[in-house]
């Protein structure tokens, strides 16, 4: 007589020799932690550690496979291994990348195409983590909008691990072939893991933004899982449940207690990594194993890879489609839609491609490599054609911009805000496109390399505008906001017949305040650059005035900021040499270019910010009050009027990001800076 199945038993997946239900439950926990964190970061502040859980699982499973292959066949077939990995991972990832690229072209403003499509191309080549790492320390790219494929950095790191690990094993076993291959492999993995952990802790302390994306700071997390593959399976039954529960508690503690503000990975990553390792070590006989056999949990674990792929592009692109911030219902829909898409792509793409003999199943590695390259080429073709279309459009807009700057019409740019000109209107401007072009607005930068120091540069680079032998010489010193004003300085120097020298440094300006840049090396370079500025002003005897310009920041300046400026200014050779402190331009928080792209014809009014919100106290007015020979240069009337600060003024886009002026608008400020300088210096 057959006993009817209980309701619980119908929810539990069948057992199999290779199936690790506890690992499937771990996958489900990891992907849901990431999903909830991305949708409701305040609810699950440490949900990002789900990525670390995935890394440990990958390290364990892949290393276990490689060790079994070496034991059974006496070798590790690199080409076959890489082909299997490509057949497993690339179909779904390339599908998501292609779909995302098309969605970007259809729904995302062209002003974001270059960044978004560039990152899609980097993701297709599995170097996204290195691109994000470079952008994180690029002073001008650090505030890029989060792209719909930003999460592909983890897949890039994982693919790089799949390349490096078998090479490490094969190379070390061959090099020490007279020794036990298993001991050699264990020693190689352990050495690499420890080295990566130490490097990760050090780099996280010095440059956390770089450490977060680096393969070499994350390799130890894969390595922790890899080391588990060397541990014998027997003898775990008695301790398995306790160890597993301890590991799950560690993971949940990280998920609940960690936050995105903490330096990571570093030593903090030990908690979720060791927690995951404990769960895997605990083995099959554990409470998590039973949980992993419950059908919904097993299902989430099975499609976890695809959920991870789909959810983030939807989160980023949906606000462009609905033209509003995401609501709770939107987020619930995203979660459900991500799971549905994950099931569809897993069932009808991923499983079919790798299991069908007509597609990639049992194919030679060379054939799989060719199909993989073809899939990557399809994604790269979409991005390349889009770049070509953008380039053609940008060229025509650049020509219009150059003509307008060379021979500006009435009310062009800052002139339309001139308080001495009442109701400056020019209907001809309405018929012209906004300049500069929005698709390549980041390149509309007035900075020049000869007067600029990158974050890690210590030299005081200086360039000159106006007559070399002018009677009046002014030196402008500051950060990127200073050098964004180069078109203004050039125009003012030519109008006045004065000489204006410019020296700038990324994220660094003339102050005695302690400044902290992205890395310890950059911070040290800033200190050395400021020391050179101090030596220069102490010895310069032919300077008639100093202009100081720097970014205000995102909140009002502290008294320490004021004291630092006053102290630094006191170093000048002649205390009577005027310091002209240029008040900073408005800060928009988020780049207004996206708002402008929605409807350029109404952007002047629609994309404006209240002045009391955009104009942040940069401390210069207070610093000027403490130096008897300092004055404030205030160009605020040419940024804001009637309590509002527009993002488009006189047919010109004012900002190329959230706070840097476009070169085009800066050039229109020249006559007004000349007026301020003439008044200040008599």
VEXZAGU-782704 format. One record per residue (C-alpha): y, x, z. Coordinates in steps of 0.1 Angstrom, whole numbers, plus 5000, padded with zeros to 4 digits. Example, Ala and Ser with C-alpha at 12.3 -4.5 7.8 and 13.67 -1.06 7.14 Angstrom:
BEGIN
LUMMI 4955 5123 5078 .
LUMMI 4989 5137 5071 .
end
This chain:
BEGIN
LUMMI 5000 5000 5000 .
LUMMI 5034 5014 4990 .
LUMMI 5061 5016 5016 .
LUMMI 5094 5003 5003 .
LUMMI 5122 5028 5003 .
LUMMI 5149 5024 5030 .
LUMMI 5185 5020 5020 .
LUMMI 5192 5055 5032 .
LUMMI 5164 5071 5013 .
LUMMI 5178 5056 4981 .
LUMMI 5210 5075 4987 .
LUMMI 5193 5108 4991 .
LUMMI 5186 5131 4961 .
LUMMI 5150 5143 4955 .
LUMMI 5140 5178 4967 .
LUMMI 5133 5206 4944 .
LUMMI 5124 5242 4949 .
LUMMI 5156 5256 4933 .
LUMMI 5180 5229 4945 .
LUMMI 5202 5239 4975 .
LUMMI 5215 5206 4989 .
LUMMI 5236 5224 5015 .
LUMMI 5253 5244 4988 .
LUMMI 5260 5212 4969 .
LUMMI 5276 5198 5000 .
LUMMI 5297 5229 5004 .
LUMMI 5309 5224 4968 .
LUMMI 5318 5188 4975 .
LUMMI 5337 5199 5007 .
LUMMI 5355 5226 4988 .
LUMMI 5367 5206 4958 .
LUMMI 5377 5176 4979 .
LUMMI 5397 5199 5002 .
LUMMI 5416 5213 4971 .
LUMMI 5421 5179 4956 .
LUMMI 5435 5163 4988 .
LUMMI 5457 5194 4994 .
LUMMI 5472 5192 4959 .
LUMMI 5478 5155 4962 .
LUMMI 5488 5153 4999 .
LUMMI 5496 5188 5011 .
LUMMI 5510 5176 5044 .
LUMMI 5478 5158 5052 .
LUMMI 5455 5188 5046 .
LUMMI 5478 5219 5048 .
LUMMI 5450 5244 5045 .
LUMMI 5430 5227 5018 .
LUMMI 5437 5256 4994 .
LUMMI 5409 5275 5012 .
LUMMI 5384 5254 4992 .
LUMMI 5389 5281 4965 .
LUMMI 5377 5307 4989 .
LUMMI 5346 5286 4996 .
LUMMI 5339 5285 4959 .
LUMMI 5343 5323 4956 .
LUMMI 5317 5329 4983 .
LUMMI 5292 5304 4968 .
LUMMI 5296 5321 4934 .
LUMMI 5291 5355 4948 .
LUMMI 5259 5344 4965 .
LUMMI 5243 5325 4936 .
LUMMI 5252 5350 4909 .
LUMMI 5240 5380 4929 .
LUMMI 5208 5362 4939 .
LUMMI 5201 5355 4902 .
LUMMI 5207 5391 4892 .
LUMMI 5185 5405 4919 .
LUMMI 5157 5381 4910 .
LUMMI 5160 5392 4874 .
LUMMI 5158 5429 4884 .
LUMMI 5127 5423 4905 .
LUMMI 5109 5403 4878 .
LUMMI 5118 5423 4847 .
LUMMI 5129 5457 4860 .
LUMMI 5163 5454 4844 .
LUMMI 5195 5433 4842 .
LUMMI 5202 5420 4807 .
LUMMI 5240 5421 4806 .
LUMMI 5244 5403 4773 .
LUMMI 5221 5375 4783 .
LUMMI 5237 5371 4817 .
LUMMI 5272 5369 4802 .
LUMMI 5260 5345 4775 .
LUMMI 5246 5321 4801 .
LUMMI 5278 5323 4821 .
LUMMI 5299 5315 4790 .
LUMMI 5276 5286 4780 .
LUMMI 5279 5272 4816 .
LUMMI 5317 5276 4821 .
LUMMI 5335 5277 4788 .
LUMMI 5328 5243 4772 .
LUMMI 5344 5223 4800 .
LUMMI 5373 5248 4806 .
LUMMI 5382 5251 4769 .
LUMMI 5380 5213 4766 .
LUMMI 5405 5209 4794 .
LUMMI 5428 5236 4780 .
LUMMI 5428 5220 4746 .
LUMMI 5435 5186 4760 .
LUMMI 5462 5200 4783 .
LUMMI 5479 5218 4754 .
LUMMI 5480 5186 4734 .
LUMMI 5494 5167 4764 .
LUMMI 5521 5193 4769 .
LUMMI 5532 5189 4733 .
LUMMI 5532 5151 4735 .
LUMMI 5548 5145 4769 .
LUMMI 5564 5177 4783 .
LUMMI 5600 5186 4774 .
LUMMI 5602 5215 4749 .
LUMMI 5622 5235 4774 .
LUMMI 5589 5240 4793 .
LUMMI 5566 5247 4763 .
LUMMI 5569 5284 4763 .
LUMMI 5559 5288 4799 .
LUMMI 5532 5261 4799 .
LUMMI 5517 5270 4765 .
LUMMI 5519 5307 4773 .
LUMMI 5499 5301 4805 .
LUMMI 5474 5280 4786 .
LUMMI 5469 5309 4762 .
LUMMI 5465 5333 4792 .
LUMMI 5439 5309 4807 .
LUMMI 5419 5307 4775 .
LUMMI 5417 5345 4776 .
LUMMI 5409 5344 4814 .
LUMMI 5439 5366 4824 .
LUMMI 5459 5338 4840 .
LUMMI 5457 5354 4875 .
LUMMI 5473 5386 4861 .
LUMMI 5500 5366 4844 .
LUMMI 5509 5347 4876 .
LUMMI 5507 5379 4896 .
LUMMI 5533 5395 4872 .
LUMMI 5555 5364 4873 .
LUMMI 5554 5364 4911 .
LUMMI 5572 5398 4913 .
LUMMI 5594 5392 4883 .
LUMMI 5628 5384 4898 .
LUMMI 5637 5361 4869 .
LUMMI 5603 5344 4866 .
LUMMI 5594 5339 4902 .
LUMMI 5609 5304 4902 .
LUMMI 5589 5291 4872 .
LUMMI 5579 5255 4873 .
LUMMI 5542 5250 4883 .
LUMMI 5523 5248 4850 .
LUMMI 5494 5223 4844 .
LUMMI 5470 5253 4842 .
LUMMI 5482 5273 4872 .
LUMMI 5449 5266 4889 .
LUMMI 5431 5285 4862 .
LUMMI 5439 5318 4880 .
LUMMI 5408 5312 4901 .
LUMMI 5386 5308 4870 .
LUMMI 5401 5340 4856 .
LUMMI 5393 5359 4888 .
LUMMI 5358 5345 4888 .
LUMMI 5351 5354 4852 .
LUMMI 5363 5389 4859 .
LUMMI 5339 5391 4888 .
LUMMI 5311 5380 4865 .
LUMMI 5320 5410 4843 .
LUMMI 5324 5436 4870 .
LUMMI 5295 5427 4894 .
LUMMI 5266 5433 4869 .
LUMMI 5283 5464 4856 .
LUMMI 5286 5477 4892 .
LUMMI 5249 5469 4898 .
LUMMI 5236 5484 4866 .
LUMMI 5259 5515 4869 .
LUMMI 5250 5523 4905 .
LUMMI 5213 5517 4900 .
LUMMI 5213 5540 4870 .
LUMMI 5234 5567 4887 .
LUMMI 5211 5568 4917 .
LUMMI 5179 5559 4899 .
LUMMI 5157 5582 4920 .
LUMMI 5165 5561 4951 .
LUMMI 5154 5525 4959 .
LUMMI 5173 5503 4935 .
LUMMI 5177 5475 4960 .
LUMMI 5192 5498 4986 .
LUMMI 5215 5514 4960 .
LUMMI 5227 5479 4949 .
LUMMI 5233 5468 4985 .
LUMMI 5253 5500 4992 .
LUMMI 5274 5495 4961 .
LUMMI 5282 5459 4968 .
LUMMI 5289 5466 5005 .
LUMMI 5312 5495 4996 .
LUMMI 5331 5475 4970 .
LUMMI 5334 5445 4994 .
LUMMI 5348 5466 5023 .
LUMMI 5372 5484 5000 .
LUMMI 5385 5451 4986 .
LUMMI 5389 5436 5021 .
LUMMI 5409 5466 5032 .
LUMMI 5430 5465 5001 .
LUMMI 5435 5428 5004 .
LUMMI 5447 5430 5040 .
LUMMI 5471 5459 5032 .
LUMMI 5485 5443 5000 .
LUMMI 5489 5409 5017 .
LUMMI 5511 5425 5043 .
LUMMI 5532 5444 5017 .
LUMMI 5533 5419 4987 .
LUMMI 5517 5386 4996 .
LUMMI 5526 5370 4962 .
LUMMI 5508 5397 4944 .
LUMMI 5478 5397 4967 .
LUMMI 5472 5360 4963 .
LUMMI 5463 5363 4926 .
LUMMI 5448 5398 4924 .
LUMMI 5411 5400 4915 .
LUMMI 5408 5432 4936 .
LUMMI 5421 5414 4968 .
LUMMI 5397 5385 4962 .
LUMMI 5367 5405 4952 .
LUMMI 5355 5408 4988 .
LUMMI 5352 5371 4991 .
LUMMI 5327 5371 4962 .
LUMMI 5312 5402 4978 .
LUMMI 5306 5384 5011 .
LUMMI 5285 5359 4992 .
LUMMI 5268 5387 4972 .
LUMMI 5258 5405 5004 .
LUMMI 5240 5373 5016 .
LUMMI 5217 5376 4985 .
LUMMI 5202 5408 5000 .
LUMMI 5194 5391 5034 .
LUMMI 5157 5380 5037 .
LUMMI 5152 5342 5037 .
LUMMI 5126 5341 5065 .
LUMMI 5134 5336 5101 .
LUMMI 5164 5313 5097 .
LUMMI 5148 5280 5108 .
LUMMI 5154 5284 5145 .
LUMMI 5191 5294 5142 .
LUMMI 5199 5277 5109 .
LUMMI 5214 5245 5123 .
LUMMI 5236 5262 5149 .
LUMMI 5248 5288 5125 .
LUMMI 5255 5261 5098 .
LUMMI 5275 5239 5122 .
LUMMI 5295 5269 5134 .
LUMMI 5303 5278 5097 .
LUMMI 5314 5242 5089 .
LUMMI 5336 5242 5120 .
LUMMI 5352 5274 5108 .
LUMMI 5359 5260 5073 .
LUMMI 5373 5228 5087 .
LUMMI 5395 5247 5111 .
LUMMI 5410 5267 5082 .
LUMMI 5415 5235 5062 .
LUMMI 5433 5218 5090 .
LUMMI 5452 5246 5106 .
LUMMI 5462 5269 5078 .
LUMMI 5493 5263 5057 .
LUMMI 5508 5275 5024 .
LUMMI 5535 5294 5043 .
LUMMI 5511 5319 5058 .
LUMMI 5504 5352 5041 .
LUMMI 5471 5349 5023 .
LUMMI 5444 5360 5017 .
LUMMI 5445 5390 5040 .
LUMMI 5426 5389 5073 .
LUMMI 5432 5351 5075 .
LUMMI 5407 5345 5047 .
LUMMI 5380 5358 5070 .
LUMMI 5377 5324 5087 .
LUMMI 5368 5303 5056 .
LUMMI 5348 5331 5040 .
LUMMI 5327 5339 5070 .
LUMMI 5323 5302 5077 .
LUMMI 5310 5297 5042 .
LUMMI 5287 5327 5045 .
LUMMI 5273 5312 5078 .
LUMMI 5266 5279 5061 .
LUMMI 5247 5296 5033 .
LUMMI 5229 5319 5057 .
LUMMI 5218 5289 5078 .
LUMMI 5196 5279 5049 .
LUMMI 5180 5247 5038 .
LUMMI 5170 5234 5073 .
LUMMI 5204 5222 5086 .
LUMMI 5224 5190 5090 .
LUMMI 5244 5200 5059 .
LUMMI 5212 5200 5038 .
LUMMI 5206 5164 5046 .
LUMMI 5243 5155 5039 .
LUMMI 5240 5173 5005 .
LUMMI 5211 5150 4996 .
LUMMI 5232 5118 5000 .
LUMMI 5239 5107 4964 .
LUMMI 5277 5105 4965 .
LUMMI 5279 5140 4981 .
LUMMI 5254 5154 4957 .
LUMMI 5274 5139 4928 .
LUMMI 5307 5154 4939 .
LUMMI 5290 5187 4943 .
LUMMI 5275 5185 4908 .
LUMMI 5308 5177 4891 .
LUMMI 5330 5198 4915 .
LUMMI 5337 5224 4887 .
LUMMI 5350 5197 4864 .
LUMMI 5370 5179 4891 .
LUMMI 5387 5212 4898 .
LUMMI 5395 5217 4861 .
LUMMI 5409 5182 4855 .
LUMMI 5429 5172 4886 .
LUMMI 5458 5197 4884 .
LUMMI 5468 5191 4848 .
LUMMI 5470 5154 4856 .
LUMMI 5491 5160 4887 .
LUMMI 5516 5181 4867 .
LUMMI 5519 5161 4835 .
LUMMI 5517 5125 4849 .
LUMMI 5553 5126 4863 .
LUMMI 5566 5134 4827 .
LUMMI 5547 5104 4814 .
LUMMI 5558 5079 4841 .
LUMMI 5593 5095 4844 .
LUMMI 5592 5094 4882 .
LUMMI 5578 5113 4912 .
LUMMI 5542 5105 4920 .
LUMMI 5537 5076 4944 .
LUMMI 5507 5070 4966 .
LUMMI 5491 5047 4940 .
LUMMI 5496 5074 4913 .
LUMMI 5479 5099 4935 .
LUMMI 5450 5076 4943 .
LUMMI 5447 5070 4905 .
LUMMI 5447 5107 4899 .
LUMMI 5419 5113 4923 .
LUMMI 5398 5085 4908 .
LUMMI 5407 5096 4872 .
LUMMI 5398 5132 4879 .
LUMMI 5364 5123 4892 .
LUMMI 5358 5100 4862 .
LUMMI 5368 5126 4837 .
LUMMI 5347 5152 4856 .
LUMMI 5316 5130 4853 .
LUMMI 5323 5123 4816 .
LUMMI 5329 5160 4807 .
LUMMI 5300 5172 4828 .
LUMMI 5275 5146 4814 .
LUMMI 5286 5145 4778 .
LUMMI 5300 5180 4772 .
LUMMI 5289 5206 4797 .
LUMMI 5253 5195 4801 .
LUMMI 5249 5186 4765 .
LUMMI 5262 5219 4752 .
LUMMI 5241 5241 4774 .
LUMMI 5209 5221 4772 .
LUMMI 5208 5211 4736 .
LUMMI 5188 5234 4713 .
LUMMI 5212 5224 4685 .
LUMMI 5241 5238 4704 .
LUMMI 5239 5267 4729 .
LUMMI 5205 5262 4746 .
LUMMI 5182 5293 4740 .
LUMMI 5207 5308 4716 .
LUMMI 5211 5345 4712 .
LUMMI 5239 5361 4732 .
LUMMI 5257 5370 4699 .
LUMMI 5256 5334 4688 .
LUMMI 5270 5322 4721 .
LUMMI 5297 5349 4720 .
LUMMI 5308 5337 4685 .
LUMMI 5309 5300 4696 .
LUMMI 5329 5310 4727 .
LUMMI 5353 5330 4706 .
LUMMI 5357 5301 4682 .
LUMMI 5365 5278 4711 .
LUMMI 5391 5302 4725 .
LUMMI 5406 5305 4690 .
LUMMI 5410 5267 4688 .
LUMMI 5431 5267 4720 .
LUMMI 5451 5297 4709 .
LUMMI 5457 5281 4675 .
LUMMI 5473 5251 4692 .
LUMMI 5496 5273 4713 .
LUMMI 5504 5296 4684 .
LUMMI 5514 5267 4660 .
LUMMI 5536 5252 4687 .
LUMMI 5553 5286 4693 .
LUMMI 5560 5289 4656 .
LUMMI 5576 5255 4655 .
LUMMI 5597 5264 4685 .
LUMMI 5608 5297 4670 .
LUMMI 5621 5280 4639 .
LUMMI 5640 5254 4659 .
LUMMI 5654 5281 4682 .
LUMMI 5667 5302 4653 .
LUMMI 5688 5273 4639 .
LUMMI 5702 5266 4674 .
LUMMI 5710 5302 4680 .
LUMMI 5730 5303 4648 .
LUMMI 5751 5273 4659 .
LUMMI 5756 5289 4694 .
LUMMI 5768 5322 4679 .
LUMMI 5793 5304 4657 .
LUMMI 5807 5283 4686 .
LUMMI 5810 5313 4709 .
LUMMI 5828 5334 4682 .
LUMMI 5852 5306 4674 .
LUMMI 5851 5280 4702 .
LUMMI 5865 5246 4695 .
LUMMI 5888 5228 4718 .
LUMMI 5873 5217 4752 .
LUMMI 5843 5240 4747 .
LUMMI 5825 5249 4779 .
LUMMI 5847 5257 4809 .
LUMMI 5879 5247 4791 .
LUMMI 5869 5211 4794 .
LUMMI 5872 5216 4832 .
LUMMI 5906 5234 4832 .
LUMMI 5927 5216 4858 .
LUMMI 5958 5225 4838 .
LUMMI 5945 5206 4808 .
LUMMI 5945 5168 4814 .
LUMMI 5916 5148 4799 .
LUMMI 5904 5175 4776 .
LUMMI 5883 5157 4749 .
LUMMI 5870 5168 4716 .
LUMMI 5849 5142 4696 .
LUMMI 5836 5170 4674 .
LUMMI 5816 5184 4703 .
LUMMI 5797 5151 4705 .
LUMMI 5784 5156 4670 .
LUMMI 5771 5191 4678 .
LUMMI 5738 5199 4695 .
LUMMI 5740 5212 4731 .
LUMMI 5741 5250 4733 .
LUMMI 5723 5271 4740 .
LUMMI 5690 5257 4728 .
LUMMI 5668 5243 4756 .
LUMMI 5635 5256 4743 .
LUMMI 5644 5293 4748 .
LUMMI 5672 5289 4774 .
LUMMI 5657 5316 4797 .
LUMMI 5667 5342 4770 .
LUMMI 5703 5331 4771 .
LUMMI 5710 5358 4797 .
LUMMI 5742 5378 4796 .
LUMMI 5726 5407 4816 .
LUMMI 5723 5441 4800 .
LUMMI 5697 5467 4808 .
LUMMI 5722 5496 4810 .
LUMMI 5739 5479 4840 .
LUMMI 5708 5466 4857 .
LUMMI 5682 5478 4882 .
LUMMI 5648 5461 4883 .
LUMMI 5634 5453 4918 .
LUMMI 5616 5486 4922 .
LUMMI 5645 5508 4907 .
LUMMI 5668 5528 4930 .
LUMMI 5693 5542 4905 .
LUMMI 5728 5529 4904 .
LUMMI 5731 5519 4867 .
LUMMI 5766 5510 4856 .
LUMMI 5782 5500 4823 .
LUMMI 5818 5494 4812 .
LUMMI 5838 5467 4794 .
LUMMI 5874 5469 4782 .
LUMMI 5894 5501 4773 .
LUMMI 5879 5532 4788 .
LUMMI 5914 5546 4797 .
LUMMI 5928 5513 4810 .
LUMMI 5955 5514 4837 .
LUMMI 5934 5491 4859 .
LUMMI 5898 5497 4867 .
LUMMI 5876 5472 4886 .
LUMMI 5840 5477 4896 .
LUMMI 5817 5446 4900 .
LUMMI 5787 5450 4922 .
LUMMI 5760 5425 4931 .
LUMMI 5726 5410 4923 .
LUMMI 5715 5390 4892 .
LUMMI 5744 5365 4898 .
LUMMI 5768 5394 4893 .
LUMMI 5752 5404 4861 .
LUMMI 5749 5369 4848 .
LUMMI 5787 5371 4848 .
LUMMI 5788 5400 4823 .
LUMMI 5800 5378 4794 .
LUMMI 5828 5366 4818 .
LUMMI 5837 5402 4828 .
LUMMI 5837 5413 4791 .
LUMMI 5860 5384 4780 .
LUMMI 5883 5389 4810 .
LUMMI 5885 5427 4804 .
LUMMI 5894 5422 4768 .
LUMMI 5920 5396 4776 .
LUMMI 5937 5417 4803 .
LUMMI 5932 5451 4787 .
LUMMI 5916 5463 4819 .
LUMMI 5883 5481 4825 .
LUMMI 5856 5463 4844 .
LUMMI 5824 5483 4853 .
LUMMI 5793 5464 4863 .
LUMMI 5763 5474 4884 .
LUMMI 5736 5451 4895 .
LUMMI 5702 5450 4912 .
LUMMI 5675 5423 4913 .
LUMMI 5676 5405 4946 .
LUMMI 5699 5431 4961 .
LUMMI 5737 5434 4967 .
LUMMI 5764 5453 4986 .
LUMMI 5757 5446 5022 .
LUMMI 5744 5462 5054 .
LUMMI 5722 5432 5062 .
LUMMI 5685 5438 5062 .
LUMMI 5672 5423 5029 .
LUMMI 5635 5415 5022 .
LUMMI 5622 5415 4986 .
LUMMI 5588 5405 4973 .
LUMMI 5571 5438 4982 .
LUMMI 5577 5466 5007 .
LUMMI 5583 5489 4977 .
LUMMI 5610 5466 4963 .
LUMMI 5626 5463 4998 .
LUMMI 5627 5501 5000 .
LUMMI 5642 5504 4965 .
LUMMI 5669 5479 4975 .
LUMMI 5678 5500 5005 .
LUMMI 5680 5531 4985 .
LUMMI 5701 5514 4958 .
LUMMI 5725 5501 4985 .
LUMMI 5727 5537 4999 .
LUMMI 5738 5548 4965 .
LUMMI 5764 5521 4963 .
LUMMI 5777 5533 4997 .
LUMMI 5780 5569 4985 .
LUMMI 5798 5557 4954 .
LUMMI 5824 5536 4971 .
LUMMI 5830 5563 4997 .
LUMMI 5839 5589 4970 .
LUMMI 5855 5567 4943 .
LUMMI 5893 5573 4942 .
LUMMI 5901 5557 4908 .
LUMMI 5890 5521 4916 .
LUMMI 5917 5495 4918 .
LUMMI 5895 5467 4931 .
LUMMI 5859 5458 4937 .
LUMMI 5843 5424 4927 .
LUMMI 5814 5415 4948 .
LUMMI 5790 5387 4936 .
LUMMI 5757 5376 4949 .
LUMMI 5735 5345 4952 .
LUMMI 5743 5321 4980 .
LUMMI 5706 5313 4987 .
LUMMI 5693 5278 4995 .
LUMMI 5711 5273 5028 .
LUMMI 5744 5282 5043 .
LUMMI 5749 5319 5051 .
LUMMI 5742 5331 5086 .
LUMMI 5767 5352 5106 .
LUMMI 5744 5382 5100 .
LUMMI 5751 5377 5062 .
LUMMI 5788 5377 5069 .
LUMMI 5787 5407 5092 .
LUMMI 5766 5427 5067 .
LUMMI 5791 5422 5039 .
LUMMI 5821 5431 5061 .
LUMMI 5804 5462 5074 .
LUMMI 5794 5474 5039 .
LUMMI 5829 5467 5024 .
LUMMI 5844 5489 5052 .
LUMMI 5827 5520 5036 .
LUMMI 5852 5521 5006 .
LUMMI 5872 5553 5003 .
LUMMI 5905 5536 5006 .
LUMMI 5904 5506 5030 .
LUMMI 5934 5492 5011 .
LUMMI 5914 5489 4978 .
LUMMI 5910 5451 4974 .
LUMMI 5876 5435 4976 .
LUMMI 5875 5404 4955 .
LUMMI 5846 5382 4967 .
LUMMI 5834 5359 4939 .
LUMMI 5822 5326 4953 .
LUMMI 5788 5317 4941 .
LUMMI 5781 5290 4915 .
LUMMI 5763 5258 4924 .
LUMMI 5726 5258 4933 .
LUMMI 5705 5230 4918 .
LUMMI 5672 5235 4936 .
LUMMI 5652 5227 4905 .
LUMMI 5661 5237 4870 .
LUMMI 5683 5210 4855 .
LUMMI 5670 5218 4820 .
LUMMI 5641 5193 4824 .
LUMMI 5665 5166 4833 .
LUMMI 5687 5175 4803 .
LUMMI 5658 5174 4780 .
LUMMI 5651 5137 4787 .
LUMMI 5683 5127 4770 .
LUMMI 5708 5154 4761 .
LUMMI 5735 5129 4751 .
LUMMI 5738 5116 4786 .
LUMMI 5729 5147 4805 .
LUMMI 5765 5156 4815 .
LUMMI 5767 5126 4839 .
LUMMI 5730 5120 4845 .
LUMMI 5721 5155 4855 .
LUMMI 5750 5162 4878 .
LUMMI 5747 5170 4915 .
LUMMI 5771 5161 4943 .
LUMMI 5793 5191 4951 .
LUMMI 5786 5190 4988 .
LUMMI 5749 5194 4980 .
LUMMI 5751 5220 4952 .
LUMMI 5779 5242 4966 .
LUMMI 5762 5262 4994 .
LUMMI 5783 5284 5017 .
LUMMI 5776 5320 5007 .
LUMMI 5795 5335 5036 .
LUMMI 5821 5352 5014 .
LUMMI 5850 5330 5026 .
LUMMI 5843 5340 5062 .
LUMMI 5838 5376 5053 .
LUMMI 5871 5377 5034 .
LUMMI 5888 5364 5065 .
LUMMI 5876 5394 5085 .
LUMMI 5889 5420 5060 .
LUMMI 5927 5422 5056 .
LUMMI 5923 5436 5020 .
LUMMI 5898 5411 5008 .
LUMMI 5904 5380 4987 .
LUMMI 5882 5351 4975 .
LUMMI 5878 5345 4938 .
LUMMI 5868 5308 4935 .
LUMMI 5858 5294 4901 .
LUMMI 5844 5262 4916 .
LUMMI 5869 5240 4897 .
LUMMI 5851 5252 4865 .
LUMMI 5817 5241 4879 .
LUMMI 5826 5210 4898 .
LUMMI 5851 5182 4896 .
LUMMI 5856 5148 4913 .
LUMMI 5829 5157 4938 .
LUMMI 5802 5163 4912 .
LUMMI 5788 5194 4896 .
LUMMI 5775 5187 4860 .
LUMMI 5746 5206 4844 .
LUMMI 5763 5202 4810 .
LUMMI 5800 5210 4806 .
LUMMI 5820 5209 4773 .
LUMMI 5788 5207 4752 .
LUMMI 5774 5238 4770 .
LUMMI 5743 5239 4792 .
LUMMI 5756 5256 4823 .
LUMMI 5723 5269 4839 .
LUMMI 5693 5286 4824 .
LUMMI 5673 5279 4856 .
LUMMI 5681 5264 4890 .
LUMMI 5710 5288 4897 .
LUMMI 5716 5314 4870 .
LUMMI 5744 5308 4845 .
LUMMI 5737 5308 4808 .
LUMMI 5754 5336 4789 .
LUMMI 5771 5309 4767 .
LUMMI 5788 5292 4796 .
LUMMI 5796 5324 4813 .
LUMMI 5815 5336 4782 .
LUMMI 5837 5305 4784 .
LUMMI 5847 5314 4820 .
LUMMI 5864 5346 4808 .
LUMMI 5900 5333 4806 .
LUMMI 5898 5317 4840 .
LUMMI 5884 5348 4857 .
LUMMI 5912 5368 4840 .
LUMMI 5937 5344 4855 .
LUMMI 5922 5348 4890 .
LUMMI 5922 5386 4887 .
LUMMI 5958 5386 4875 .
LUMMI 5968 5366 4905 .
LUMMI 5948 5386 4929 .
LUMMI 5961 5420 4918 .
LUMMI 5996 5409 4910 .
end
